Amino acid sequence: MINFNQPHLTGKEAHYMYQAVYNGKLSGNGEFTKKCQQFFETRYGFRKTLLTTSGTDALEMCAMLCDLKPGDEVIVPSYTFVSTALAFLREGAKVVFADSMQRNPNIDAETLEALITPRTKVIVPVHYAGVACDMDAIMAVAEKHNLLVVEDAAQAIDSYYLSRKSKVESRKPLGGIGHLAAFSFHETKNITAGGEGGLLVVNDERFVRRAEIIWEKGTNRAEFFRGEVNKYGWVDMGSSFLPSEVNAAFLWAQLENIEDIQAKRKTLWEKYYERLAPLAAKGAFTLPDIPEYATNNAHMFYIVLPSLEARTALIKYLKENGVGAVFHYLSLHSSEYYKPKHDGRALPQCDRYADCLVRLPLFYDLTIEEVNHICDLFDTYFQ
Ligand SMILES: *Cc1c(COP(=O)(O)O)cnc(C)c1O
């Protein structure tokens, strides 16, 4: 059986976790946490980063930082994980769902403006499969209407947006464009913190101090530890968002190997693309779309079938032949929980991805031979 996903170990995880244990400092914000945060701030130029216990927690911190009032509206794609919407709903906001593009599941920047009302406060682009949303267009809409942008970059580590603003092309790391961003280190993502983990990114200086306070249970403890204040106490809202040093140690072992991990994933992704291109050309399905303004971080290899029936049949065939292929999100606007609260707009592209998209196995320890085997099965099935 070729599983859909299998977490990868670089070999150093247990070693660093052992170090964390014998350092005598197990709680959060220790040496490994600082190393990981420094990695992101240096490699990607993020203004301030804070490790969290999950991507969901990082999104919840973003939502708290947006300081929403009851009735404020937040625009979220319907084709995403529950946490993207839930983080803002928990803060009392009204979630307004946006449709995906025709070309890929990302939020459609062109239809975004029609969703904006005087109550709109935040736009949440999700970089699906680690492929950038059209951030120049989204940031322009946000600027025009004075909105905050929170990037759900859960899948988007080490991926870039190629900005065409001011004629010269510039490469911006995803998670570094909006005011705030969230990454995930869940075991299904490219880099994991030992199963669960996340990162809050603060790009806008205005949110740096409050982010640290929310992270430290509503206290100014971080300032106290830096010697900036001589006692610490309760100063704001907050919760316990920081992971233990044991998780940070695991994450550090993975970050040290990010080049190798990314290179291997890209090789596998490109093999799928090359081998499946002839079938896609014949119209059997469509291949993943990487727009001219995006790079590929090989988070996921998905294809889109012409119908739900075609997808169901393909998944069944692959399963019978020992391959774990899986569909992805169900439309959040028609979920059991949100449907009664949704404004009734149809979101046809989102529904199409919910019905027709299927993800193929892609993980570090998958071999080129296995990818070739899966593609051979495709050739047999579609001939
Ligand atoms: C994985 C994921 C999340 C949630 O991250 P967790 O670390 O599992 O909490 C949120 N949004 C998207 C788009 C994701 O893929």
PDBQT file of the ligand as one rigid body, heavy atoms in Angstrom, charges set to zero:
ROOT
HETATM    1  C1  LIG A 401      -3.394  22.598   7.973  1.00  0.00    +0.000 C 
HETATM    2  C2  LIG A 401      -4.186  23.822   7.747  1.00  0.00    +0.000 A 
HETATM    3  C3  LIG A 401      -4.677  24.616   8.796  1.00  0.00    +0.000 A 
HETATM    4  C4  LIG A 401      -4.619  24.190  10.237  1.00  0.00    +0.000 C 
HETATM    5  O1  LIG A 401      -3.357  23.928  10.717  1.00  0.00    +0.000 OA
HETATM    6  P1  LIG A 401      -3.203  23.007  12.045  1.00  0.00    +0.000 P 
HETATM    7  O2  LIG A 401      -1.745  23.104  12.330  1.00  0.00    +0.000 OA
HETATM    8  O3  LIG A 401      -3.633  21.627  11.643  1.00  0.00    +0.000 OA
HETATM    9  O4  LIG A 401      -4.045  23.587  13.101  1.00  0.00    +0.000 OA
HETATM   10  C5  LIG A 401      -5.328  25.794   8.498  1.00  0.00    +0.000 A 
HETATM   11  N1  LIG A 401      -5.504  26.189   7.230  1.00  0.00    +0.000 NA
HETATM   12  C6  LIG A 401      -5.075  25.451   6.186  1.00  0.00    +0.000 A 
HETATM   13  C7  LIG A 401      -5.279  25.963   4.806  1.00  0.00    +0.000 C 
HETATM   14  C8  LIG A 401      -4.409  24.248   6.405  1.00  0.00    +0.000 A 
HETATM   15  O5  LIG A 401      -3.992  23.519   5.367  1.00  0.00    +0.000 OA
ENDROOT
TORSDOF 0
